[in-house]
Amino acid sequence: MSDLITSALVRLDTDLGAEKHDVIRALARLVSDAGRTDDPEQLAADAIAREGTAATGLPGGIAIPHCRTAAVDEPTLAFARLSPKVNFGAKDGAADLAFLIAAPAGGDATHLQLLTKLARALVKPEFTAGLRNASSEHEVVALVMDVVGDAPSHPTAAAPTQTASSGDRSLVAVTACPTGIAHTYMAAEALQAAAARAGVPISVETQGSAGSKPLSPATIAAASAVIFAVDVGVRDRGRFAGKPVVSSGVKRPIDDGDAMVAEALRYADDPNAPRVEGTVSESTGGGGAEESWGARVRRVLMTGVSYMIPFVAAGGLLIALSFLFGGYEIVGPYGQVAVHSTLFSLPSADQLGLHHALFGSGFFVYLGALFFIIGKTAFMLFIPALGGYIAYAIADRPGIAPGFVLGGLAANIFNVADSSGTTVPVTGYLGAIVGGVVAGLIAHWLAQRAVPAWGRGLMPVLVIPFVTCVLGGLLMLIVLGRPIAWIMNHITDGLNNMSGSNAVVLGVVLGLMMAFDMGGPLNKVAYSFAVAGVGTAAAASSSAPELKVMAAVMLAGMVPPIALALATVVRPGVFTVAERENGKAGWLLGASFITEGAIPFAAADPIRVIPSIMIGSAVTGALSEAFNVSIRAPHGGIFVLFAVHNILGYVIALAAGVVVGALAVVTAKTVWRADIDVATV
């Protein structure tokens, strides 16, 4: 590997233009003149595109335009000491020190660690002072190489900053920027320095291009507050659930790390401070080296399901609204309406035989047809999304595209069939789960392979998706498709054959699953089982078993938060003050079909709460099936009553389960009192 920087890549006291884009283009030409790129235009374009996402000017007269690019095969730095200074967007004025940092698009961890060492050094005043005082290009090169060193250490998880006066408080932080090259690590360095000045230990997880070593569950649990300095989403954000949180973009700690640390310490002592949403238990810790196989499987499946649900919720609700507007018959002429009608040439409900269209209105027929098309499109994507994001949870970004492809094969979105209409095996959500795992494992294995420098840029954009799609796709079509389809067909046949007492038993089982872990794996298995049939059965008669299952699952999932909210009103003395406050939110959460609203109660007192709400949800699931309640929307709770068949049965089943669950909780807490600090009023 060539040196990161050479004297040919350095210019001192030079005029590279009056505007930052001029400077970037000039530095890219410098890289080309040094023989480190054959495409300076592409290098400049990639760096300017990154500049467009967020300015790269830093306090103290520093600019670090940077990018990951296919224009270079190995990490490269070009440096200029600018005269005159040029504005790169820093708050304190123009920059006189400019680094162009270019990383290969497929660079491995060793390459990227060199760049992250430099990024950490740039926030140290003695380093930048040395650059300003350097009298020659060779002196600049020596300064940089001294910082980078010969043996790069792993920069992905900063060690805690220990101080003598830290007391009992500690902080954790996550830093991440879109490219994961510079700001990610500079922000971490700035937070560590600020924490040291404040006398408090801090552990920083850098989610950058060189990889990420997650903080241990014990470190997170012991922390008094968390700082998120990110311009992208925090991976596995749920690990920090319940912690007081300070959030900002990745540049803020570089500009004002002391204020962020002070704010985090203030939030740690404030019961009303903002907190990371959700709750976390000891078993749902952060993954990485300490992650058990059980926790890893759970994380992978839950990632896929959590990304899938918005497709299901949006698509299902749109389909339900299309039936409200255009009537259930809209599934026939929706294409004709969309092609031949406009807002100024509305269709005729009577001529199309849409006798259940809202008010018999052509406008609502037109709206219903468009809603059906949008909703059906969203709904068709939920199985590919499930596969895609399961693969993402295993292999990160390289797994997304192949996972979507294998999920698409599971749903047969290409509608491959012979002349008689017989299709290739359709494996549904089970196939998407298997396909997502297959795609993720193949992509992860490929990403770990050592490749020559010239091929690194091709790996994430061509080699990994191509090879994974070929291997995984052939495996699904040739080997796994028919066995999984056989299982799915038997599940469907068993569902269709369930009626009478068998359907009631199914309702009981689904109710128990929905309440057991309140949004966890069992809950999501039951929910996925229900929504899998809604897309195809939404236009069927109200007696379709799939629609009854959806109703039982939704109603059973609404019971736990509402039952606990009712219990806090019926017997407030057996609940803590915090639980009574949570109970106020439980009414709306339950009504919205957000079962997770019950988690704070279950986490505080699982032995008494969980069995009680399971009883209530089982009663509701059984009654829903017994009353033949059905629903054509996969989410929404009471806000999709228009999509419910037998509203009276719906209300009775829900009310009965809520009352039974509330009474069970109150009885359990009264008879077997816990030694807790309950309310005294």
Solvent accessible surface area in square Angstrom, and as a share of the most:
residue,aa,sasa,rsa
1,M,139,0.62
2,S,52,0.33
3,D,80,0.41
4,L,3,0.02
5,I,1,0.00
6,T,47,0.27
7,S,40,0.26
8,A,51,0.40
9,L,0,0.00
10,V,0,0.00
11,R,97,0.35
12,L,34,0.17
13,D,90,0.47
14,T,30,0.17
15,D,95,0.49
16,L,36,0.18
17,G,23,0.22
18,A,98,0.76
19,E,77,0.35
20,K,42,0.18
21,H,52,0.23
22,D,57,0.29
23,V,0,0.00
24,I,0,0.00
25,R,105,0.38
26,A,13,0.10
27,L,0,0.00
28,A,1,0.01
29,R,133,0.49
30,L,12,0.06
31,V,1,0.00
32,S,32,0.21
33,D,119,0.61
34,A,32,0.25
35,G,65,0.62
36,R,37,0.14
37,T,11,0.06
38,D,150,0.78
39,D,60,0.31
40,P,25,0.16
41,E,127,0.57
42,Q,76,0.34
43,L,0,0.00
44,A,8,0.06
45,A,51,0.40
46,D,33,0.17
47,A,0,0.00
48,I,33,0.17
49,A,66,0.51
50,R,12,0.04
51,E,7,0.03
52,G,68,0.65
53,T,89,0.51
54,A,29,0.22
55,A,31,0.24
56,T,0,0.00
57,G,0,0.00
58,L,2,0.01
59,P,45,0.28
60,G,43,0.41
61,G,9,0.08
62,I,10,0.05
63,A,0,0.00
64,I,0,0.00
65,P,0,0.00
66,H,0,0.00
67,C,3,0.02
68,R,80,0.29
69,T,3,0.02
70,A,75,0.58
71,A,14,0.11
72,V,4,0.02
73,D,75,0.39
74,E,37,0.17
75,P,2,0.01
76,T,1,0.00
77,L,0,0.00
78,A,0,0.00
79,F,0,0.00
80,A,0,0.00
81,R,27,0.10
82,L,7,0.04
83,S,58,0.38
84,P,81,0.51
85,K,123,0.52
86,V,3,0.02
87,N,96,0.49
88,F,2,0.01
89,G,42,0.40
90,A,15,0.12
91,K,182,0.77
92,D,90,0.47
93,G,33,0.31
94,A,35,0.28
95,A,2,0.02
96,D,19,0.10
97,L,1,0.01
98,A,0,0.00
99,F,0,0.00
100,L,0,0.00
101,I,1,0.00
102,A,0,0.00
103,A,0,0.00
104,P,2,0.01
105,A,25,0.20
106,G,18,0.17
107,G,9,0.09
108,D,63,0.33
109,A,44,0.34
110,T,70,0.41
111,H,11,0.05
112,L,2,0.01
113,Q,15,0.07
114,L,10,0.05
115,L,1,0.00
116,T,1,0.00
117,K,40,0.17
118,L,0,0.00
119,A,0,0.00
120,R,35,0.13
121,A,5,0.04
122,L,3,0.02
123,V,42,0.24
124,K,82,0.35
125,P,103,0.65
126,E,124,0.56
127,F,12,0.05
128,T,11,0.06
129,A,46,0.35
130,G,18,0.17
131,L,0,0.00
132,R,85,0.31
133,N,116,0.60
134,A,2,0.02
135,S,97,0.63
136,S,41,0.26
137,E,61,0.27
138,H,134,0.60
139,E,71,0.32
140,V,0,0.00
141,V,25,0.14
142,A,60,0.47
143,L,51,0.25
144,V,0,0.00
145,M,53,0.24
146,D,117,0.61
147,V,45,0.26
148,V,1,0.00
149,G,26,0.25
150,D,148,0.76
151,A,84,0.65
152,P,40,0.25
153,S,68,0.44
154,H,113,0.50
155,P,11,0.07
156,T,0,0.00
157,A,35,0.27
158,A,13,0.10
159,A,70,0.54
160,P,64,0.40
161,T,27,0.15
162,Q,133,0.59
163,T,37,0.21
164,A,117,0.91
165,S,90,0.58
166,S,23,0.15
167,G,64,0.62
168,D,150,0.78
169,R,93,0.34
170,S,26,0.17
171,L,2,0.01
172,V,1,0.00
173,A,0,0.00
174,V,0,0.00
175,T,0,0.00
176,A,1,0.01
177,C,5,0.03
178,P,49,0.31
179,T,24,0.14
180,G,3,0.03
181,I,1,0.01
182,A,0,0.00
183,H,1,0.00
184,T,0,0.00
185,Y,0,0.00
186,M,1,0.00
187,A,0,0.00
188,A,0,0.00
189,E,30,0.14
190,A,14,0.11
191,L,0,0.00
192,Q,30,0.13
193,A,43,0.33
194,A,1,0.01
195,A,0,0.00
196,A,45,0.35
197,R,158,0.58
198,A,56,0.43
199,G,10,0.09
200,V,4,0.03
201,P,17,0.11
202,I,1,0.00
203,S,6,0.04
204,V,0,0.00
205,E,2,0.01
206,T,0,0.00
207,Q,8,0.04
208,G,5,0.05
209,S,28,0.18
210,A,6,0.04
211,G,31,0.30
212,S,35,0.23
213,K,120,0.51
214,P,38,0.24
215,L,12,0.06
216,S,30,0.19
217,P,41,0.26
218,A,75,0.58
219,T,46,0.27
220,I,7,0.04
221,A,77,0.59
222,A,74,0.57
223,A,6,0.04
224,S,28,0.18
225,A,0,0.00
226,V,0,0.00
227,I,0,0.00
228,F,1,0.01
229,A,0,0.00
230,V,27,0.15
231,D,63,0.33
232,V,52,0.30
233,G,63,0.60
234,V,17,0.10
235,R,94,0.34
236,D,59,0.31
237,R,83,0.30
238,G,46,0.45
239,R,12,0.05
240,F,0,0.00
241,A,9,0.07
242,G,33,0.32
243,K,34,0.15
244,P,8,0.05
245,V,11,0.07
246,V,4,0.02
247,S,71,0.46
248,S,27,0.17
249,G,33,0.32
250,V,1,0.00
251,K,39,0.17
252,R,79,0.29
253,P,1,0.01
254,I,23,0.12
255,D,48,0.25
256,D,66,0.34
257,G,7,0.07
258,D,72,0.37
259,A,37,0.29
260,M,0,0.00
261,V,1,0.00
262,A,52,0.40
263,E,30,0.13
264,A,0,0.00
265,L,22,0.11
266,R,146,0.53
267,Y,42,0.16
268,A,26,0.20
269,D,99,0.51
270,D,52,0.27
271,P,110,0.69
272,N,134,0.69
273,A,9,0.07
274,P,74,0.46
275,R,112,0.41
276,V,3,0.02
277,E,109,0.49
278,G,55,0.52
279,T,64,0.37
280,V,62,0.36
281,S,62,0.40
282,E,171,0.77
283,S,86,0.56
284,T,38,0.22
285,G,24,0.23
286,G,2,0.02
287,G,7,0.07
288,G,31,0.30
289,A,100,0.77
290,E,117,0.53
291,E,20,0.09
292,S,67,0.43
293,W,187,0.66
294,G,53,0.51
295,A,25,0.20
296,R,83,0.30
297,V,79,0.45
298,R,85,0.31
299,R,64,0.23
300,V,12,0.07
301,L,54,0.27
302,M,34,0.15
303,T,24,0.14
304,G,0,0.00
305,V,13,0.07
306,S,61,0.39
307,Y,95,0.36
308,M,0,0.00
309,I,35,0.18
310,P,78,0.49
311,F,57,0.24
312,V,0,0.00
313,A,27,0.21
314,A,53,0.41
315,G,0,0.00
316,G,0,0.00
317,L,66,0.33
318,L,38,0.19
319,I,2,0.01
320,A,3,0.02
321,L,40,0.20
322,S,0,0.00
323,F,8,0.03
324,L,65,0.32
325,F,29,0.12
326,G,0,0.00
327,G,2,0.02
328,Y,95,0.36
329,E,58,0.26
330,I,0,0.00
331,V,51,0.29
332,G,60,0.58
333,P,23,0.15
334,Y,76,0.29
335,G,29,0.28
336,Q,103,0.46
337,V,2,0.01
338,A,32,0.24
339,V,114,0.66
340,H,135,0.60
341,S,12,0.07
342,T,65,0.38
343,L,107,0.53
344,F,197,0.82
345,S,64,0.41
346,L,79,0.39
347,P,20,0.12
348,S,43,0.28
349,A,6,0.04
350,D,113,0.59
351,Q,162,0.72
352,L,43,0.21
353,G,27,0.26
354,L,3,0.01
355,H,142,0.63
356,H,125,0.56
357,A,9,0.07
358,L,48,0.24
359,F,172,0.72
360,G,50,0.48
361,S,28,0.18
362,G,15,0.15
363,F,82,0.34
364,F,45,0.19
365,V,0,0.00
366,Y,27,0.10
367,L,44,0.22
368,G,0,0.00
369,A,0,0.00
370,L,56,0.28
371,F,46,0.19
372,F,13,0.05
373,I,62,0.32
374,I,97,0.49
375,G,0,0.00
376,K,65,0.27
377,T,73,0.42
378,A,20,0.15
379,F,11,0.05
380,M,95,0.42
381,L,69,0.35
382,F,7,0.03
383,I,22,0.11
384,P,3,0.02
385,A,0,0.00
386,L,2,0.01
387,G,0,0.00
388,G,0,0.00
389,Y,44,0.17
390,I,0,0.00
391,A,0,0.00
392,Y,52,0.20
393,A,15,0.12
394,I,40,0.20
395,A,9,0.07
396,D,52,0.27
397,R,165,0.60
398,P,32,0.20
399,G,0,0.00
400,I,48,0.25
401,A,55,0.43
402,P,0,0.00
403,G,0,0.00
404,F,55,0.23
405,V,70,0.40
406,L,0,0.00
407,G,0,0.00
408,G,4,0.04
409,L,56,0.28
410,A,1,0.01
411,A,26,0.20
412,N,16,0.08
413,I,83,0.42
414,F,173,0.72
415,N,109,0.56
416,V,63,0.36
417,A,50,0.38
418,D,83,0.43
419,S,129,0.83
420,S,92,0.60
421,G,50,0.48
422,T,90,0.52
423,T,58,0.33
424,V,47,0.27
425,P,32,0.20
426,V,67,0.39
427,T,2,0.01
428,G,8,0.08
429,Y,21,0.08
430,L,48,0.24
431,G,0,0.00
432,A,0,0.00
433,I,47,0.24
434,V,51,0.29
435,G,0,0.00
436,G,0,0.00
437,V,49,0.28
438,V,20,0.11
439,A,0,0.00
440,G,0,0.00
441,L,102,0.51
442,I,31,0.16
443,A,0,0.00
444,H,81,0.36
445,W,141,0.49
446,L,15,0.07
447,A,43,0.34
448,Q,108,0.48
449,R,107,0.39
450,A,107,0.83
451,V,42,0.24
452,P,73,0.46
453,A,40,0.31
454,W,180,0.63
455,G,7,0.06
456,R,36,0.13
457,G,18,0.17
458,L,80,0.40
459,M,23,0.10
460,P,49,0.31
461,V,108,0.62
462,L,98,0.49
463,V,48,0.28
464,I,4,0.02
465,P,27,0.17
466,F,128,0.53
467,V,41,0.23
468,T,0,0.00
469,C,36,0.22
470,V,61,0.35
471,L,90,0.45
472,G,0,0.00
473,G,7,0.06
474,L,93,0.46
475,L,66,0.33
476,M,7,0.03
477,L,90,0.45
478,I,127,0.65
479,V,82,0.47
480,L,48,0.24
481,G,5,0.05
482,R,170,0.62
483,P,71,0.44
484,I,15,0.08
485,A,9,0.07
486,W,155,0.54
487,I,79,0.40
488,M,26,0.11
489,N,85,0.44
490,H,98,0.44
491,I,59,0.30
492,T,54,0.31
493,D,77,0.40
494,G,34,0.33
495,L,17,0.08
496,N,72,0.37
497,N,117,0.60
498,M,70,0.31
499,S,79,0.51
500,G,56,0.54
501,S,88,0.57
502,N,85,0.44
503,A,11,0.08
504,V,45,0.26
505,V,87,0.50
506,L,21,0.10
507,G,0,0.00
508,V,51,0.29
509,V,68,0.39
510,L,5,0.02
511,G,0,0.00
512,L,61,0.30
513,M,38,0.17
514,M,2,0.01
515,A,0,0.00
516,F,94,0.39
517,D,36,0.18
518,M,9,0.04
519,G,9,0.09
520,G,3,0.03
521,P,47,0.29
522,L,74,0.37
523,N,6,0.03
524,K,21,0.09
525,V,79,0.45
526,A,1,0.01
527,Y,7,0.02
528,S,7,0.05
529,F,43,0.18
530,A,2,0.01
531,V,0,0.00
532,A,31,0.24
533,G,12,0.12
534,V,1,0.00
535,G,10,0.10
536,T,119,0.69
537,A,6,0.05
538,A,2,0.02
539,A,44,0.34
540,A,43,0.33
541,S,72,0.47
542,S,28,0.18
543,S,73,0.47
544,A,11,0.09
545,P,34,0.22
546,E,29,0.13
547,L,0,0.00
548,K,35,0.15
549,V,3,0.02
550,M,0,0.00
551,A,1,0.00
552,A,0,0.00
553,V,0,0.00
554,M,1,0.00
555,L,0,0.00
556,A,0,0.00
557,G,0,0.00
558,M,0,0.00
559,V,0,0.00
560,P,0,0.00
561,P,0,0.00
562,I,19,0.10
563,A,0,0.00
564,L,0,0.00
565,A,0,0.00
566,L,45,0.22
567,A,0,0.00
568,T,9,0.05
569,V,99,0.57
570,V,81,0.47
571,R,86,0.31
572,P,42,0.26
573,G,22,0.21
574,V,3,0.02
575,F,0,0.00
576,T,31,0.18
577,V,97,0.56
578,A,67,0.52
579,E,9,0.04
580,R,64,0.23
581,E,94,0.42
582,N,54,0.28
583,G,1,0.01
584,K,137,0.58
585,A,52,0.40
586,G,1,0.01
587,W,106,0.37
588,L,113,0.56
589,L,57,0.28
590,G,0,0.00
591,A,14,0.11
592,S,23,0.15
593,F,11,0.05
594,I,67,0.34
595,T,5,0.03
596,E,72,0.32
597,G,7,0.07
598,A,0,0.00
599,I,43,0.22
600,P,41,0.26
601,F,1,0.00
602,A,6,0.04
603,A,72,0.56
604,A,68,0.53
605,D,10,0.05
606,P,58,0.36
607,I,138,0.70
608,R,50,0.18
609,V,0,0.00
610,I,36,0.18
611,P,66,0.41
612,S,5,0.03
613,I,0,0.00
614,M,42,0.19
615,I,90,0.45
616,G,0,0.00
617,S,0,0.00
618,A,11,0.09
619,V,46,0.26
620,T,0,0.00
621,G,0,0.00
622,A,15,0.12
623,L,49,0.25
624,S,0,0.00
625,E,9,0.04
626,A,53,0.41
627,F,72,0.30
628,N,78,0.40
629,V,0,0.00
630,S,2,0.01
631,I,0,0.00
632,R,12,0.04
633,A,0,0.00
634,P,0,0.00
635,H,45,0.20
636,G,17,0.16
637,G,0,0.00
638,I,68,0.35
639,F,123,0.51
640,V,1,0.01
641,L,62,0.31
642,F,74,0.31
643,A,7,0.05
644,V,17,0.10
645,H,92,0.41
646,N,56,0.29
647,I,82,0.41
648,L,128,0.64
649,G,4,0.03
650,Y,4,0.01
651,V,77,0.44
652,I,75,0.38
653,A,0,0.00
654,L,23,0.11
655,A,50,0.38
656,A,29,0.22
657,G,0,0.00
658,V,11,0.06
659,V,72,0.42
660,V,50,0.29
661,G,0,0.00
662,A,2,0.02
663,L,101,0.50
664,A,23,0.18
665,V,0,0.00
666,V,19,0.11
667,T,71,0.41
668,A,11,0.08
669,K,7,0.03
670,T,50,0.29
671,V,94,0.54
672,W,156,0.55
673,R,131,0.48
674,A,31,0.24
675,D,155,0.80
676,I,67,0.34
677,D,125,0.65
678,V,37,0.21
679,A,6,0.05
680,T,131,0.76
681,V,130,0.74
